Structure formats: structure tokens, C-alpha cells
Amino acid sequence: MLRSMYSGIAGMKGFQTKLDVVGNNIANVNTAGYKKSRTTFQDMLSQTSQGAQGAAGTAATDRGGINPKQVGTGSKLGSIDTVDTQGFQQNTGRGLDLMIDGNGMFVLQMGDERVFTRVGAFFLDNGADDPDNSFLTNADGYRVLDTNGDAIKISKTAKSFNITKDGKVNIVNADGTSPAPVSIALALIPNTAGLEKIGGSLYRNTSNTGYPLDAATQTLTAPGGEGAGDIVASALEMSNVDLSEEFTEMITAQRGFQANTRIITTSDEILQELVNLKR
């Protein structure tokens, strides 16, 4: 069978994956904190019919070098990357909506592990296990941690509170007293592309992020310090998906897929001509 057929199949599979990624990006164009993905491709192992040979000598009558003769066997998926650029700011006017302007991710406690997110849409729960306090949580009820690794809580009798750009939670109790403020924690992860997406706009740490897996050795940084971004209250970071770019990528993937189907069609026609030689 013709190698071109298998090259076409490989190309179709790659562009199908690219369409899946583009479709997911478009579906999340309005998802707060979403970071778009992109696909890259690599050529597959080439079949060598003749290897390279060096020159036989330096005289004018000597034979020169010969380049290798290779035939490619198609393309394959190289990577699916997360593009971690800043999304635009959407002001909400809600005090518990927080945006990170710069580097860092919010740290949440999910069962026995810590997970990370860029979505700062937080709420106060009823504090079932602490009747005097409400805990700061995300939409799924996972508690937000401070720089000490503890869940952030606010007294149910608090008169007011606010969150500053350096992440400090300032509370004024009903009697006018103010406890020492705690700071919302940010995790500075060297390789954010190494995080594992687990749904719900949450990320799980992996061995390729450069961030410690053991919570006891993880550094939790206050916003505005050591390269961490500032907190913008009453705002959310929106998706960094650019629709015009995604539609262009969709057209490219569609045409690439069609071109590879033509390879298979043309190869089939050639095989049909070979079969017809018998007649």
C-alpha cells in the first residue's frame, strides 16, 4: 500500500485533535479564569532509503559528499499547551470577587490536597463546623487558604470587612475591634503549563510544575510580594480566549483536515489505476 495513505491518516488525526482543542477554547470564551490551549505538531520518523556519506577526498576528481534520502511518514501531535497569559478585567462590584493582576494562583483545600485556581469568585459558607465563623470558599465549597496554610474565616458578628490589593482581609467586629489581618495566599508556580486540569477551573500540582508536591514544603506568598500579582477586589479575570484567533485556527484545521482527505483519495485513485492494469 502507498505510504501517502498512512501519512494522510496521521494528518487527519492530528487536525481532528486540533479542532477538539479549538472547540473547547471557544466553548470557554466566557469562563472566568480560563486559560486557552494550543496544539503543536511534529513530523514522524522518516524512512531512510540511503544514508549520508562524507566526501571521499579533497581533490577535484574525488567524489563529494551525499545527502541522506528520506521519506516522511506523516505528522503527529507534539503537545497541547496551556497559554498562561493575563485575561481581561471584568468589574463586578461584588466585594468577594477577586482578581489576580499578575503572577500567582489562589490556593484551595480540597479534601487532603491543595488545588489551585485563577478564579476569585468567592463566597462565605455557614461555617457548620465553626458556628461562630464563616469560611471563605469557592463555588464548590473548597476553602481559601491564607499564607499560613489555614482556612480564611470571618466572624459572623463582623460589622464589615474588606480585602486590600496586598491580600489582607481587614475585619471590623460589631464591638469596633479589629483582629490581626490575615493575607490570602498565592502560589507562585514556575511551570504553570505542567499543572493538571481537573475541572471546575481547578488545577492539580504535578511533578513537572517545579512547585513542591508536599504541602509542608510549599511556599505560600502574599499578593504583591516576591513576584506575586496584586489583588483587585470587586473584579474577575475573564478568559484569555481571542475569538478571532480561534476562528482562524478552526479554518486552518478544517482545511488541513480536508487536504489530508485528498491525499487518501488521490492515493486510492492511483491504486485503482494499478488494479486496472490487469484488465
Rosetta blueprint (number, residue, H / E / L):
1 M L
2 L L
3 R H
4 S H
5 M H
6 Y H
7 S H
8 G H
9 I H
10 A H
11 G H
12 M H
13 K H
14 G H
15 F H
16 Q H
17 T H
18 K H
19 L H
20 D H
21 V H
22 V H
23 G H
24 N H
25 N H
26 I H
27 A H
28 N L
29 V L
30 N L
31 T L
32 A L
33 G L
34 Y L
35 K L
36 K L
37 S E
38 R E
39 T E
40 T E
41 F E
42 Q E
43 D E
44 M L
45 L L
46 S L
47 Q E
48 T E
49 S E
50 Q E
51 G L
52 A L
53 Q E
54 G L
55 A L
56 A L
57 G L
58 T L
59 A L
60 A L
61 T L
62 D L
63 R L
64 G L
65 G L
66 I E
67 N L
68 P L
69 K E
70 Q E
71 V E
72 G L
73 T L
74 G L
75 S E
76 K E
77 L E
78 G E
79 S E
80 I E
81 D E
82 T E
83 V L
84 D L
85 T L
86 Q L
87 G L
88 F L
89 Q E
90 Q E
91 N E
92 T L
93 G L
94 R L
95 G L
96 L L
97 D E
98 L E
99 M E
100 I E
101 D E
102 G L
103 N L
104 G L
105 M E
106 F E
107 V E
108 L E
109 Q E
110 M E
111 G L
112 D L
113 E E
114 R E
115 V E
116 F E
117 T E
118 R L
119 V L
120 G E
121 A E
122 F L
123 F E
124 L E
125 D L
126 N L
127 G L
128 A L
129 D L
130 D L
131 P L
132 D L
133 N E
134 S E
135 F E
136 L E
137 T E
138 N L
139 A L
140 D L
141 G L
142 Y L
143 R E
144 V E
145 L E
146 D E
147 T L
148 N L
149 G L
150 D L
151 A E
152 I L
153 K E
154 I E
155 S E
156 K L
157 T L
158 A E
159 K E
160 S E
161 F E
162 N E
163 I E
164 T L
165 K L
166 D L
167 G L
168 K E
169 V E
170 N E
171 I E
172 V E
173 N E
174 A L
175 D L
176 G L
177 T L
178 S L
179 P L
180 A L
181 P L
182 V E
183 S E
184 I E
185 A L
186 L E
187 A E
188 L L
189 I L
190 P L
191 N L
192 T H
193 A H
194 G H
195 L L
196 E E
197 K E
198 I E
199 G E
200 G L
201 S L
202 L E
203 Y E
204 R E
205 N L
206 T L
207 S L
208 N L
209 T L
210 G L
211 Y L
212 P L
213 L L
214 D L
215 A H
216 A H
217 T H
218 Q L
219 T L
220 L L
221 T E
222 A L
223 P L
224 G L
225 G L
226 E L
227 G L
228 A L
229 G L
230 D E
231 I E
232 V E
233 A E
234 S L
235 A E
236 L E
237 E E
238 M L
239 S L
240 N L
241 V L
242 D L
243 L H
244 S H
245 E H
246 E H
247 F H
248 T H
249 E H
250 M H
251 I H
252 T H
253 A H
254 Q H
255 R H
256 G H
257 F H
258 Q H
259 A H
260 N H
261 T H
262 R H
263 I H
264 I H
265 T H
266 T H
267 S H
268 D H
269 E H
270 I H
271 L H
272 Q H
273 E H
274 L H
275 V H
276 N H
277 L L
278 K L
279 R L
